[in-house]
Structure formats: structure tokens, C-alpha cells
Amino acid sequence: MEAKGNVTQFILFGLSYDPNIEIFCFFLFLFCYISLILGNLLILISIHCSHLFHQPMYYFLSHLSSMDIYYTSSVTPKLIADLLTEKKTISYGYCMFQVFSMHFFGGIEVLILTAMAFDRYVAICKPLHYMVIMSRKKCNLLVLAAWAGAAVHSFSQLSMTLKLPFCGPNEIDHYFCDIFPLLKIACTDTYNTGVLLVLNSGTFALGVFVILFVSYAIILWTLRTHSAEGRRKALSTCGSHFTVVILFFVPAIFSYLRPPTTYPEDKVFALFYTIIAPLFNPLIYTLRNTEMKNTMRKVWCKKKWGKGNVKHMS
């Protein structure tokens, strides 16, 4: 992947110019990243080793946990390593890879969240037809559609970014390669490209958010006719989903649905949708989900008990 222009690498400004703040951020984000990986792996293994994998909601949750790992891994390891270096550089090829992977895995994640919202809508609003509508074949088609939709979105973003010429300067005021900071340093008129990128990313994020918001509004309206216990369980599940949606979409909409320029707050908002939201996903889906907690106890206690029996027999 060759740059159009004479720039072969970029210099990232990172999160802060203060070395003490960067050291603090290194330990903080290293802890967050390790916790994120372990938390999502815990969910993945627990679902795949239990009956929950055959339930549509947890089938989608296992895919969401996988995307959380891929999505944040496209940015966070580089951020953590850069916090210990004075000069933060990134090659042109890796920069373009970050642009693609962020939008690809992020796109899959938001579309999986949409599939999860649809699953809850069917379970609450059409319970008698749930097993027919949410069969495994249709769940697989929804996941496949999420991958295809994200691929179309991310490849269009990448193709527009690859056409930008970079002749200098090569300094990006961010901690990873994102589209708007790259537009700022491109040596050409980027107005039309910026508008297309806003229409692509901004309307994509806003459109999915509106769909999710409407689906949850319909669910809440339908819950009026349910029993108190049914309302409590449904609200607990939907509340977990909507918390994840707010953590991810509000910062993303602020970042992409606006005129193509950069602001000092961009880095803070980017932390929410690249690290904080993926970190809180396993906590939200386990601590507020009794079925998930009980399954994790059974799976991991059984593994521990099985190891104890092997040692005792030997």
C-alpha cells in the first residue's frame, strides 16, 4: 500500500504532552485492555460451553464479544506502546489498516447490536412466533448481513482515504489514524470527500441509533400489558442493551455527524467508543444478567471440579 505523495509515515501527537499523564494512562489503559480481553473471553467460553449458545440472544452476544476484542485491538495495543515512547510514528500502510479495521469491526459491532435489539423485540412483542422468526438459520443470516454491511461501509471509507495525497506535514493530532485528522493534513481540497465521509459514517451511526431507539420504544410500549415480573426481567435485559448503545453511539455520533473538522475533545470521545464501551460490555451483560451469571458459575465450577477429580484419581 503506497502513499499518494511523499509521506511514508505519520507522527501521532498521542493523548497528552505531559510524560506523567502518559505514564498514568499507560498503566490505566493496559489494565483496561487486559480486563477487556479477559472479560470478553470469559463470556465467549461460558456461552460456547453451555446451552446458552443455542439461544439467539447469547449467540449474538458471543459475536459481540468477539468484535469487542477485534475492534479495540486495532487501536489499543498501539496506543499503549506509544505512551512509553517520545516519538509516536505509524507507517502509511498501518495507518490505512487502522482506518479500515476500526470501521469494519465497529460496523459489525453496531449491526450485531441491532440484531440483538430485533431479538428482544421479537421475544417480547411476538413471543408465540419467536422460535420460528429467530431460528438458527435466520440468526446466521443476520450475522452474515452484519459482516456484509460493515464491509461495504469500511471499504468505501478506505477507498476515499486512499485517494488522498499526503505531501506534508505528516503530524496527526490524535492517538490513532482516523478520517477527519487525515483530511486535515491532506494536500488537496477535501471538502467533497469530507461531506461523503460524513454522509457515510455519520448517517450510518445515526441511522442505526434511531432504529435501536425506536425498537426499544416499541418494546417499552408493549411491556405495559405484561406482568410485573415479566416487565422486570424484560427491562433488566433491555436496560443492559441500551446502556451499551448509549456508551457507544453518543460519542460516535458526535465524532462523525458534524462538519469534517477536528476538535480537542475528539480524543476523549474516541476513548469512549474504542476502549470504554467495549470494556463495559462484559460487565453490563454479566453483572445485570442472572442467567449469564448462573451459567458462568456452572461452567467454571465444573471445569475446576473436573480438574480436582483428575488430580484425585492420579
C-alpha positions as protocol buffer text, in pm:
chain_id: "A"
residue {
  index: 1
  type: MET
  ca { x: 0 y: 0 z: 0 }
}
residue {
  index: 2
  type: GLU
  ca { x: 178 y: 311 z: -123 }
}
residue {
  index: 3
  type: ALA
  ca { x: 107 y: 669 z: -25 }
}
residue {
  index: 4
  type: LYS
  ca { x: -6 y: 921 z: -282 }
}
residue {
  index: 5
  type: GLY
  ca { x: 256 y: 1190 z: -220 }
}
residue {
  index: 6
  type: ASN
  ca { x: 591 y: 1171 z: -45 }
}
residue {
  index: 7
  type: VAL
  ca { x: 469 y: 1078 z: 304 }
}
residue {
  index: 8
  type: THR
  ca { x: 553 y: 721 z: 408 }
}
residue {
  index: 9
  type: GLN
  ca { x: 479 y: 757 z: 779 }
}
residue {
  index: 10
  type: PHE
  ca { x: 282 y: 980 z: 1012 }
}
residue {
  index: 11
  type: ILE
  ca { x: 359 y: 1122 z: 1357 }
}
residue {
  index: 12
  type: LEU
  ca { x: 83 y: 1085 z: 1616 }
}
residue {
  index: 13
  type: PHE
  ca { x: 51 y: 1352 z: 1886 }
}
residue {
  index: 14
  type: GLY
  ca { x: -98 y: 1098 z: 2128 }
}
residue {
  index: 15
  type: LEU
  ca { x: -321 y: 1173 z: 2426 }
}
residue {
  index: 16
  type: SER
  ca { x: -105 y: 1424 z: 2613 }
}
residue {
  index: 17
  type: TYR
  ca { x: 221 y: 1615 z: 2604 }
}
residue {
  index: 18
  type: ASP
  ca { x: 279 y: 1557 z: 2978 }
}
residue {
  index: 19
  type: PRO
  ca { x: 503 y: 1249 z: 3042 }
}
residue {
  index: 20
  type: ASN
  ca { x: 350 y: 1195 z: 3388 }
}
residue {
  index: 21
  type: ILE
  ca { x: -1 y: 1183 z: 3244 }
}
residue {
  index: 22
  type: GLU
  ca { x: 118 y: 941 z: 2976 }
}
residue {
  index: 23
  type: ILE
  ca { x: 271 y: 707 z: 3236 }
}
residue {
  index: 24
  type: PHE
  ca { x: -58 y: 712 z: 3430 }
}
residue {
  index: 25
  type: CYS
  ca { x: -253 y: 646 z: 3109 }
}
residue {
  index: 26
  type: PHE
  ca { x: -17 y: 358 z: 3022 }
}
residue {
  index: 27
  type: PHE
  ca { x: -100 y: 164 z: 3338 }
}
residue {
  index: 28
  type: LEU
  ca { x: -469 y: 261 z: 3321 }
}
residue {
  index: 29
  type: PHE
  ca { x: -522 y: 152 z: 2960 }
}
residue {
  index: 30
  type: LEU
  ca { x: -304 y: -157 z: 2999 }
}
residue {
  index: 31
  type: PHE
  ca { x: -530 y: -263 z: 3287 }
}
residue {
  index: 32
  type: CYS
  ca { x: -841 y: -176 z: 3082 }
}
residue {
  index: 33
  type: TYR
  ca { x: -720 y: -370 z: 2779 }
}
residue {
  index: 34
  type: ILE
  ca { x: -626 y: -682 z: 2977 }
}
residue {
  index: 35
  type: SER
  ca { x: -961 y: -665 z: 3160 }
}
residue {
  index: 36
  type: LEU
  ca { x: -1145 y: -623 z: 2830 }
}
residue {
  index: 37
  type: ILE
  ca { x: -975 y: -925 z: 2673 }
}
residue {
  index: 38
  type: LEU
  ca { x: -1026 y: -1147 z: 2979 }
}
residue {
  index: 39
  type: GLY
  ca { x: -1387 y: -1035 z: 3031 }
}
residue {
  index: 40
  type: ASN
  ca { x: -1491 y: -1098 z: 2674 }
}
residue {
  index: 41
  type: LEU
  ca { x: -1305 y: -1430 z: 2660 }
}
residue {
  index: 42
  type: LEU
  ca { x: -1487 y: -1531 z: 2979 }
}
residue {
  index: 43
  type: ILE
  ca { x: -1821 y: -1456 z: 2811 }
}
residue {
  index: 44
  type: LEU
  ca { x: -1721 y: -1636 z: 2490 }
}
residue {
  index: 45
  type: ILE
  ca { x: -1606 y: -1953 z: 2664 }
}
residue {
  index: 46
  type: SER
  ca { x: -1903 y: -1957 z: 2904 }
}
residue {
  index: 47
  type: ILE
  ca { x: -2154 y: -1926 z: 2618 }
}
residue {
  index: 48
  type: HIS
  ca { x: -1985 y: -2180 z: 2391 }
}
residue {
  index: 49
  type: CYS
  ca { x: -1955 y: -2435 z: 2672 }
}
residue {
  index: 50
  type: SER
  ca { x: -2319 y: -2412 z: 2780 }
}
residue {
  index: 51
  type: HIS
  ca { x: -2675 y: -2438 z: 2650 }
}
residue {
  index: 52
  type: LEU
  ca { x: -2685 y: -2060 z: 2609 }
}
residue {
  index: 53
  type: PHE
  ca { x: -2511 y: -2083 z: 2271 }
}
residue {
  index: 54
  type: HIS
  ca { x: -2835 y: -2221 z: 2125 }
}
residue {
  index: 55
  type: GLN
  ca { x: -3032 y: -1916 z: 2239 }
}
residue {
  index: 56
  type: PRO
  ca { x: -3033 y: -1632 z: 1981 }
}
residue {
  index: 57
  type: MET
  ca { x: -2958 y: -1353 z: 2232 }
}
residue {
  index: 58
  type: TYR
  ca { x: -2646 y: -1525 z: 2364 }
}
residue {
  index: 59
  type: TYR
  ca { x: -2545 y: -1637 z: 2016 }
}
residue {
  index: 60
  type: PHE
  ca { x: -2538 y: -1268 z: 1918 }
}
residue {
  index: 61
  type: LEU
  ca { x: -2365 y: -1180 z: 2246 }
}
residue {
  index: 62
  type: SER
  ca { x: -2081 y: -1422 z: 2167 }
}
residue {
  index: 63
  type: HIS
  ca { x: -2032 y: -1246 z: 1832 }
}
residue {
  index: 64
  type: LEU
  ca { x: -2043 y: -907 z: 2005 }
}
residue {
  index: 65
  type: SER
  ca { x: -1771 y: -1018 z: 2250 }
}
residue {
  index: 66
  type: SER
  ca { x: -1553 y: -1133 z: 1957 }
}
residue {
  index: 67
  type: MET
  ca { x: -1599 y: -798 z: 1781 }
}
residue {
  index: 68
  type: ASP
  ca { x: -1513 y: -610 z: 2101 }
}
residue {
  index: 69
  type: ILE
  ca { x: -1177 y: -789 z: 2109 }
}
residue {
  index: 70
  type: TYR
  ca { x: -1100 y: -734 z: 1739 }
}
residue {
  index: 71
  type: TYR
  ca { x: -1227 y: -376 z: 1740 }
}
residue {
  index: 72
  type: THR
  ca { x: -1033 y: -246 z: 2036 }
}
residue {
  index: 73
  type: SER
  ca { x: -722 y: -448 z: 1940 }
}
residue {
  index: 74
  type: SER
  ca { x: -694 y: -248 z: 1617 }
}
residue {
  index: 75
  type: VAL
  ca { x: -615 y: 65 z: 1822 }
}
residue {
  index: 76
  type: THR
  ca { x: -540 y: -2 z: 2190 }
}
residue {
  index: 77
  type: PRO
  ca { x: -210 y: -201 z: 2173 }
}
residue {
  index: 78
  type: LYS
  ca { x: -57 y: 73 z: 1956 }
}
residue {
  index: 79
  type: LEU
  ca { x: -186 y: 341 z: 2196 }
}
residue {
  index: 80
  type: ILE
  ca { x: -37 y: 160 z: 2499 }
}
residue {
  index: 81
  type: ALA
  ca { x: 301 y: 116 z: 2330 }
}
residue {
  index: 82
  type: ASP
  ca { x: 308 y: 481 z: 2217 }
}
residue {
  index: 83
  type: LEU
  ca { x: 251 y: 604 z: 2573 }
}
residue {
  index: 84
  type: LEU
  ca { x: 606 y: 488 z: 2656 }
}
residue {
  index: 85
  type: THR
  ca { x: 771 y: 649 z: 2353 }
}
residue {
  index: 86
  type: GLU
  ca { x: 854 y: 1012 z: 2293 }
}
residue {
  index: 87
  type: LYS
  ca { x: 811 y: 999 z: 1914 }
}
residue {
  index: 88
  type: LYS
  ca { x: 492 y: 820 z: 1812 }
}
residue {
  index: 89
  type: THR
  ca { x: 513 y: 715 z: 1448 }
}
residue {
  index: 90
  type: ILE
  ca { x: 288 y: 499 z: 1233 }
}
residue {
  index: 91
  type: SER
  ca { x: 354 y: 380 z: 879 }
}
residue {
  index: 92
  type: TYR
  ca { x: 121 y: 477 z: 596 }
}
residue {
  index: 93
  type: GLY
  ca { x: 15 y: 114 z: 546 }
}
residue {
  index: 94
  type: TYR
  ca { x: -63 y: 54 z: 913 }
}
residue {
  index: 95
  type: CYS
  ca { x: -246 y: 387 z: 926 }
}
residue {
  index: 96
  type: MET
  ca { x: -474 y: 279 z: 642 }
}
residue {
  index: 97
  type: PHE
  ca { x: -522 y: -58 z: 814 }
}
residue {
  index: 98
  type: GLN
  ca { x: -641 y: 123 z: 1128 }
}
residue {
  index: 99
  type: VAL
  ca { x: -890 y: 326 z: 925 }
}
residue {
  index: 100
  type: PHE
  ca { x: -1029 y: 8 z: 768 }
}
residue {
  index: 101
  type: SER
  ca { x: -1029 y: -216 z: 1076 }
}
residue {
  index: 102
  type: MET
  ca { x: -1187 y: 48 z: 1302 }
}
residue {
  index: 103
  type: HIS
  ca { x: -1481 y: 95 z: 1067 }
}
residue {
  index: 104
  type: PHE
  ca { x: -1508 y: -271 z: 973 }
}
residue {
  index: 105
  type: PHE
  ca { x: -1517 y: -422 z: 1322 }
}
residue {
  index: 106
  type: GLY
  ca { x: -1703 y: -120 z: 1460 }
}
residue {
  index: 107
  type: GLY
  ca { x: -1962 y: -157 z: 1184 }
}
residue {
  index: 108
  type: ILE
  ca { x: -2010 y: -526 z: 1262 }
}
residue {
  index: 109
  type: GLU
  ca { x: -2049 y: -441 z: 1629 }
}
residue {
  index: 110
  type: VAL
  ca { x: -2326 y: -184 z: 1579 }
}
residue {
  index: 111
  type: LEU
  ca { x: -2512 y: -414 z: 1339 }
}
residue {
  index: 112
  type: ILE
  ca { x: -2486 y: -702 z: 1589 }
}
residue {
  index: 113
  type: LEU
  ca { x: -2635 y: -466 z: 1850 }
}
residue {
  index: 114
  type: THR
  ca { x: -2919 y: -405 z: 1603 }
}
residue {
  index: 115
  type: ALA
  ca { x: -2971 y: -781 z: 1566 }
}
residue {
  index: 116
  type: MET
  ca { x: -2982 y: -813 z: 1945 }
}
residue {
  index: 117
  type: ALA
  ca { x: -3244 y: -538 z: 1966 }
}
residue {
  index: 118
  type: PHE
  ca { x: -3450 y: -719 z: 1699 }
}
residue {
  index: 119
  type: ASP
  ca { x: -3420 y: -1040 z: 1901 }
}
residue {
  index: 120
  type: ARG
  ca { x: -3557 y: -865 z: 2212 }
}
residue {
  index: 121
  type: TYR
  ca { x: -3836 y: -708 z: 2007 }
}
residue {
  index: 122
  type: VAL
  ca { x: -3948 y: -1049 z: 1875 }
}
residue {
  index: 123
  type: ALA
  ca { x: -3915 y: -1214 z: 2219 }
}
residue {
  index: 124
  type: ILE
  ca { x: -4131 y: -950 z: 2390 }
}
residue {
  index: 125
  type: CYS
  ca { x: -4371 y: -839 z: 2116 }
}
residue {
  index: 126
  type: LYS
  ca { x: -4418 y: -1169 z: 1927 }
}
residue {
  index: 127
  type: PRO
  ca { x: -4337 y: -1443 z: 2181 }
}
residue {
  index: 128
  type: LEU
  ca { x: -4552 y: -1712 z: 2013 }
}
residue {
  index: 129
  type: HIS
  ca { x: -4359 y: -1680 z: 1688 }
}
residue {
  index: 130
  type: TYR
  ca { x: -4016 y: -1636 z: 1848 }
}
residue {
  index: 131
  type: MET
  ca { x: -3867 y: -1977 z: 1765 }
}
residue {
  index: 132
  type: VAL
  ca { x: -3982 y: -1952 z: 1401 }
}
residue {
  index: 133
  type: ILE
  ca { x: -3861 y: -1595 z: 1344 }
}
residue {
  index: 134
  type: MET
  ca { x: -3533 y: -1634 z: 1535 }
}
residue {
  index: 135
  type: SER
  ca { x: -3428 y: -1976 z: 1405 }
}
residue {
  index: 136
  type: ARG
  ca { x: -3055 y: -2052 z: 1390 }
}
residue {
  index: 137
  type: LYS
  ca { x: -3058 y: -2017 z: 1010 }
}
residue {
  index: 138
  type: LYS
  ca { x: -3204 y: -1667 z: 1033 }
}
residue {
  index: 139
  type: CYS
  ca { x: -2962 y: -1573 z: 1312 }
}
residue {
  index: 140
  type: ASN
  ca { x: -2673 y: -1682 z: 1086 }
}
residue {
  index: 141
  type: LEU
  ca { x: -2816 y: -1468 z: 805 }
}
residue {
  index: 142
  type: LEU
  ca { x: -2834 y: -1167 z: 1039 }
}
residue {
  index: 143
  type: VAL
  ca { x: -2469 y: -1214 z: 1139 }
}
residue {
  index: 144
  type: LEU
  ca { x: -2370 y: -1255 z: 773 }
}
residue {
  index: 145
  type: ALA
  ca { x: -2563 y: -939 z: 687 }
}
residue {
  index: 146
  type: ALA
  ca { x: -2374 y: -753 z: 964 }
}
residue {
  index: 147
  type: TRP
  ca { x: -2040 y: -859 z: 815 }
}
residue {
  index: 148
  type: ALA
  ca { x: -2151 y: -766 z: 462 }
}
residue {
  index: 149
  type: GLY
  ca { x: -2290 y: -427 z: 568 }
}
residue {
  index: 150
  type: ALA
  ca { x: -1975 y: -343 z: 764 }
}
residue {
  index: 151
  type: ALA
  ca { x: -1756 y: -447 z: 468 }
}
residue {
  index: 152
  type: VAL
  ca { x: -1944 y: -213 z: 231 }
}
residue {
  index: 153
  type: HIS
  ca { x: -1917 y: 71 z: 483 }
}
residue {
  index: 154
  type: SER
  ca { x: -1547 y: 23 z: 565 }
}
residue {
  index: 155
  type: PHE
  ca { x: -1428 y: -39 z: 208 }
}
residue {
  index: 156
  type: SER
  ca { x: -1597 y: 281 z: 92 }
}
residue {
  index: 157
  type: GLN
  ca { x: -1426 y: 471 z: 376 }
}
residue {
  index: 158
  type: LEU
  ca { x: -1091 y: 319 z: 289 }
}
residue {
  index: 159
  type: SER
  ca { x: -1121 y: 385 z: -84 }
}
residue {
  index: 160
  type: MET
  ca { x: -1187 y: 756 z: -22 }
}
residue {
  index: 161
  type: THR
  ca { x: -897 y: 777 z: 224 }
}
residue {
  index: 162
  type: LEU
  ca { x: -655 y: 601 z: -15 }
}
residue {
  index: 163
  type: LYS
  ca { x: -723 y: 867 z: -279 }
}
residue {
  index: 164
  type: LEU
  ca { x: -598 y: 1146 z: -51 }
}
residue {
  index: 165
  type: PRO
  ca { x: -248 y: 1278 z: -133 }
}
residue {
  index: 166
  type: PHE
  ca { x: -14 y: 1347 z: 162 }
}
residue {
  index: 167
  type: CYS
  ca { x: 281 y: 1572 z: 80 }
}
residue {
  index: 168
  type: GLY
  ca { x: 348 y: 1712 z: 426 }
}
residue {
  index: 169
  type: PRO
  ca { x: 302 y: 1794 z: 709 }
}
residue {
  index: 170
  type: ASN
  ca { x: 261 y: 1441 z: 844 }
}
residue {
  index: 171
  type: GLU
  ca { x: 154 y: 1514 z: 1204 }
}
residue {
  index: 172
  type: ILE
  ca { x: -183 y: 1377 z: 1318 }
}
residue {
  index: 173
  type: ASP
  ca { x: -340 y: 1534 z: 1626 }
}
residue {
  index: 174
  type: HIS
  ca { x: -485 y: 1208 z: 1755 }
}
residue {
  index: 175
  type: TYR
  ca { x: -375 y: 878 z: 1913 }
}
residue {
  index: 176
  type: PHE
  ca { x: -476 y: 668 z: 1610 }
}
residue {
  index: 177
  type: CYS
  ca { x: -540 y: 717 z: 1240 }
}
residue {
  index: 178
  type: ASP
  ca { x: -891 y: 849 z: 1194 }
}
residue {
  index: 179
  type: ILE
  ca { x: -1054 y: 1002 z: 891 }
}
residue {
  index: 180
  type: PHE
  ca { x: -1104 y: 1364 z: 994 }
}
residue {
  index: 181
  type: PRO
  ca { x: -746 y: 1415 z: 1121 }
}
residue {
  index: 182
  type: LEU
  ca { x: -619 y: 1269 z: 791 }
}
residue {
  index: 183
  type: LEU
  ca { x: -838 y: 1509 z: 592 }
}
residue {
  index: 184
  type: LYS
  ca { x: -680 y: 1796 z: 784 }
}
residue {
  index: 185
  type: ILE
  ca { x: -327 y: 1715 z: 662 }
}
residue {
  index: 186
  type: ALA
  ca { x: -410 y: 1606 z: 305 }
}
residue {
  index: 187
  type: CYS
  ca { x: -258 y: 1837 z: 44 }
}
residue {
  index: 188
  type: THR
  ca { x: -575 y: 1882 z: -162 }
}
residue {
  index: 189
  type: ASP
  ca { x: -923 y: 2028 z: -131 }
}
residue {
  index: 190
  type: THR
  ca { x: -1104 y: 1777 z: 92 }
}
residue {
  index: 191
  type: TYR
  ca { x: -1448 y: 1940 z: 115 }
}
residue {
  index: 192
  type: ASN
  ca { x: -1629 y: 1694 z: -111 }
}
residue {
  index: 193
  type: THR
  ca { x: -1451 y: 1396 z: 44 }
}
residue {
  index: 194
  type: GLY
  ca { x: -1539 y: 1526 z: 390 }
}
residue {
  index: 195
  type: VAL
  ca { x: -1908 y: 1555 z: 300 }
}
residue {
  index: 196
  type: LEU
  ca { x: -1910 y: 1199 z: 162 }
}
residue {
  index: 197
  type: LEU
  ca { x: -1739 y: 1068 z: 475 }
}
residue {
  index: 198
  type: VAL
  ca { x: -1992 y: 1244 z: 699 }
}
residue {
  index: 199
  type: LEU
  ca { x: -2278 y: 1100 z: 494 }
}
residue {
  index: 200
  type: ASN
  ca { x: -2119 y: 755 z: 518 }
}
residue {
  index: 201
  type: SER
  ca { x: -2009 y: 736 z: 883 }
}
residue {
  index: 202
  type: GLY
  ca { x: -2235 y: 997 z: 1041 }
}
residue {
  index: 203
  type: THR
  ca { x: -2562 y: 888 z: 886 }
}
residue {
  index: 204
  type: PHE
  ca { x: -2468 y: 521 z: 936 }
}
residue {
  index: 205
  type: ALA
  ca { x: -2421 y: 576 z: 1312 }
}
residue {
  index: 206
  type: LEU
  ca { x: -2729 y: 799 z: 1345 }
}
residue {
  index: 207
  type: GLY
  ca { x: -2948 y: 568 z: 1135 }
}
residue {
  index: 208
  type: VAL
  ca { x: -2861 y: 261 z: 1342 }
}
residue {
  index: 209
  type: PHE
  ca { x: -2911 y: 457 z: 1666 }
}
residue {
  index: 210
  type: VAL
  ca { x: -3259 y: 574 z: 1555 }
}
residue {
  index: 211
  type: ILE
  ca { x: -3355 y: 216 z: 1463 }
}
residue {
  index: 212
  type: LEU
  ca { x: -3239 y: 94 z: 1804 }
}
residue {
  index: 213
  type: PHE
  ca { x: -3416 y: 377 z: 1986 }
}
residue {
  index: 214
  type: VAL
  ca { x: -3746 y: 311 z: 1804 }
}
residue {
  index: 215
  type: SER
  ca { x: -3723 y: -64 z: 1868 }
}
residue {
  index: 216
  type: TYR
  ca { x: -3673 y: -10 z: 2242 }
}
residue {
  index: 217
  type: ALA
  ca { x: -3958 y: 243 z: 2248 }
}
residue {
  index: 218
  type: ILE
  ca { x: -4188 y: -20 z: 2092 }
}
residue {
  index: 219
  type: ILE
  ca { x: -4068 y: -278 z: 2345 }
}
residue {
  index: 220
  type: LEU
  ca { x: -4141 y: -42 z: 2637 }
}
residue {
  index: 221
  type: TRP
  ca { x: -4487 y: 31 z: 2497 }
}
residue {
  index: 222
  type: THR
  ca { x: -4561 y: -342 z: 2465 }
}
residue {
  index: 223
  type: LEU
  ca { x: -4446 y: -412 z: 2822 }
}
residue {
  index: 224
  type: ARG
  ca { x: -4750 y: -226 z: 2958 }
}
residue {
  index: 225
  type: THR
  ca { x: -4959 y: -539 z: 2913 }
}
residue {
  index: 226
  type: HIS
  ca { x: -4708 y: -777 z: 3076 }
}
residue {
  index: 227
  type: SER
  ca { x: -4699 y: -893 z: 3436 }
}
residue {
  index: 228
  type: ALA
  ca { x: -4480 y: -714 z: 3691 }
}
residue {
  index: 229
  type: GLU
  ca { x: -4227 y: -999 z: 3689 }
}
residue {
  index: 230
  type: GLY
  ca { x: -4223 y: -1009 z: 3308 }
}
residue {
  index: 231
  type: ARG
  ca { x: -4169 y: -632 z: 3293 }
}
residue {
  index: 232
  type: ARG
  ca { x: -3884 y: -654 z: 3544 }
}
residue {
  index: 233
  type: LYS
  ca { x: -3697 y: -924 z: 3351 }
}
residue {
  index: 234
  type: ALA
  ca { x: -3751 y: -757 z: 3014 }
}
residue {
  index: 235
  type: LEU
  ca { x: -3648 y: -415 z: 3144 }
}
residue {
  index: 236
  type: SER
  ca { x: -3334 y: -563 z: 3301 }
}
residue {
  index: 237
  type: THR
  ca { x: -3228 y: -721 z: 2970 }
}
residue {
  index: 238
  type: CYS
  ca { x: -3323 y: -421 z: 2755 }
}
residue {
  index: 239
  type: GLY
  ca { x: -3164 y: -184 z: 3006 }
}
residue {
  index: 240
  type: SER
  ca { x: -2832 y: -367 z: 2965 }
}
residue {
  index: 241
  type: HIS
  ca { x: -2853 y: -344 z: 2587 }
}
residue {
  index: 242
  type: PHE
  ca { x: -2948 y: 23 z: 2586 }
}
residue {
  index: 243
  type: THR
  ca { x: -2665 y: 114 z: 2825 }
}
residue {
  index: 244
  type: VAL
  ca { x: -2418 y: -36 z: 2576 }
}
residue {
  index: 245
  type: VAL
  ca { x: -2589 y: 153 z: 2292 }
}
residue {
  index: 246
  type: ILE
  ca { x: -2561 y: 489 z: 2471 }
}
residue {
  index: 247
  type: LEU
  ca { x: -2194 y: 436 z: 2565 }
}
residue {
  index: 248
  type: PHE
  ca { x: -2103 y: 355 z: 2205 }
}
residue {
  index: 249
  type: PHE
  ca { x: -2330 y: 566 z: 1987 }
}
residue {
  index: 250
  type: VAL
  ca { x: -2342 y: 907 z: 2158 }
}
residue {
  index: 251
  type: PRO
  ca { x: -1963 y: 967 z: 2130 }
}
residue {
  index: 252
  type: ALA
  ca { x: -1955 y: 812 z: 1780 }
}
residue {
  index: 253
  type: ILE
  ca { x: -2237 y: 1036 z: 1654 }
}
residue {
  index: 254
  type: PHE
  ca { x: -2062 y: 1342 z: 1799 }
}
residue {
  index: 255
  type: SER
  ca { x: -1738 y: 1242 z: 1627 }
}
residue {
  index: 256
  type: TYR
  ca { x: -1875 y: 1170 z: 1279 }
}
residue {
  index: 257
  type: LEU
  ca { x: -2206 y: 1353 z: 1232 }
}
residue {
  index: 258
  type: ARG
  ca { x: -2070 y: 1707 z: 1203 }
}
residue {
  index: 259
  type: PRO
  ca { x: -1869 y: 1925 z: 965 }
}
residue {
  index: 260
  type: PRO
  ca { x: -1541 y: 1747 z: 872 }
}
residue {
  index: 261
  type: THR
  ca { x: -1304 y: 1915 z: 1114 }
}
residue {
  index: 262
  type: THR
  ca { x: -1120 y: 1826 z: 1435 }
}
residue {
  index: 263
  type: TYR
  ca { x: -1174 y: 1938 z: 1795 }
}
residue {
  index: 264
  type: PRO
  ca { x: -964 y: 1893 z: 2112 }
}
residue {
  index: 265
  type: GLU
  ca { x: -1249 y: 1685 z: 2263 }
}
residue {
  index: 266
  type: ASP
  ca { x: -1223 y: 1426 z: 1985 }
}
residue {
  index: 267
  type: LYS
  ca { x: -964 y: 1220 z: 2171 }
}
residue {
  index: 268
  type: VAL
  ca { x: -1179 y: 1199 z: 2484 }
}
residue {
  index: 269
  type: PHE
  ca { x: -1488 y: 1095 z: 2290 }
}
residue {
  index: 270
  type: ALA
  ca { x: -1285 y: 845 z: 2090 }
}
residue {
  index: 271
  type: LEU
  ca { x: -1178 y: 676 z: 2416 }
}
residue {
  index: 272
  type: PHE
  ca { x: -1545 y: 602 z: 2486 }
}
residue {
  index: 273
  type: TYR
  ca { x: -1614 y: 411 z: 2167 }
}
residue {
  index: 274
  type: THR
  ca { x: -1269 y: 249 z: 2130 }
}
residue {
  index: 275
  type: ILE
  ca { x: -1194 y: 141 z: 2489 }
}
residue {
  index: 276
  type: ILE
  ca { x: -1458 y: 230 z: 2750 }
}
residue {
  index: 277
  type: ALA
  ca { x: -1770 y: 90 z: 2577 }
}
residue {
  index: 278
  type: PRO
  ca { x: -1601 y: -241 z: 2483 }
}
residue {
  index: 279
  type: LEU
  ca { x: -1465 y: -263 z: 2840 }
}
residue {
  index: 280
  type: PHE
  ca { x: -1808 y: -219 z: 2997 }
}
residue {
  index: 281
  type: ASN
  ca { x: -1983 y: -464 z: 2764 }
}
residue {
  index: 282
  type: PRO
  ca { x: -1882 y: -780 z: 2958 }
}
residue {
  index: 283
  type: LEU
  ca { x: -1960 y: -611 z: 3291 }
}
residue {
  index: 284
  type: ILE
  ca { x: -2303 y: -492 z: 3178 }
}
residue {
  index: 285
  type: TYR
  ca { x: -2400 y: -825 z: 3022 }
}
residue {
  index: 286
  type: THR
  ca { x: -2288 y: -1036 z: 3319 }
}
residue {
  index: 287
  type: LEU
  ca { x: -2349 y: -832 z: 3634 }
}
residue {
  index: 288
  type: ARG
  ca { x: -2705 y: -744 z: 3526 }
}
residue {
  index: 289
  type: ASN
  ca { x: -2791 y: -1087 z: 3385 }
}
residue {
  index: 290
  type: THR
  ca { x: -2881 y: -1359 z: 3633 }
}
residue {
  index: 291
  type: GLU
  ca { x: -2890 y: -1636 z: 3370 }
}
residue {
  index: 292
  type: MET
  ca { x: -2543 y: -1543 z: 3247 }
}
residue {
  index: 293
  type: LYS
  ca { x: -2401 y: -1536 z: 3600 }
}
residue {
  index: 294
  type: ASN
  ca { x: -2551 y: -1876 z: 3685 }
}
residue {
  index: 295
  type: THR
  ca { x: -2416 y: -2026 z: 3362 }
}
residue {
  index: 296
  type: MET
  ca { x: -2067 y: -1891 z: 3429 }
}
residue {
  index: 297
  type: ARG
  ca { x: -2071 y: -2044 z: 3777 }
}
residue {
  index: 298
  type: LYS
  ca { x: -2176 y: -2383 z: 3637 }
}
residue {
  index: 299
  type: VAL
  ca { x: -1922 y: -2379 z: 3353 }
}
residue {
  index: 300
  type: TRP
  ca { x: -1623 y: -2266 z: 3555 }
}
residue {
  index: 301
  type: CYS
  ca { x: -1705 y: -2460 z: 3872 }
}
residue {
  index: 302
  type: LYS
  ca { x: -1749 y: -2773 z: 3660 }
}
residue {
  index: 303
  type: LYS
  ca { x: -1408 y: -2715 z: 3498 }
}
residue {
  index: 304
  type: LYS
  ca { x: -1249 y: -2663 z: 3838 }
}
residue {
  index: 305
  type: TRP
  ca { x: -1427 y: -2970 z: 3981 }
}
residue {
  index: 306
  type: GLY
  ca { x: -1321 y: -3177 z: 3681 }
}
residue {
  index: 307
  type: LYS
  ca { x: -955 y: -3082 z: 3732 }
}
residue {
  index: 308
  type: GLY
  ca { x: -984 y: -3170 z: 4102 }
}
residue {
  index: 309
  type: ASN
  ca { x: -1120 y: -3514 z: 4018 }
}
residue {
  index: 310
  type: VAL
  ca { x: -837 y: -3581 z: 3772 }
}
residue {
  index: 311
  type: LYS
  ca { x: -576 y: -3492 z: 4034 }
}
residue {
  index: 312
  type: HIS
  ca { x: -753 y: -3707 z: 4295 }
}
residue {
  index: 313
  type: MET
  ca { x: -764 y: -4010 z: 4058 }
}
residue {
  index: 314
  type: SER
  ca { x: -396 y: -3971 z: 3971 }
}
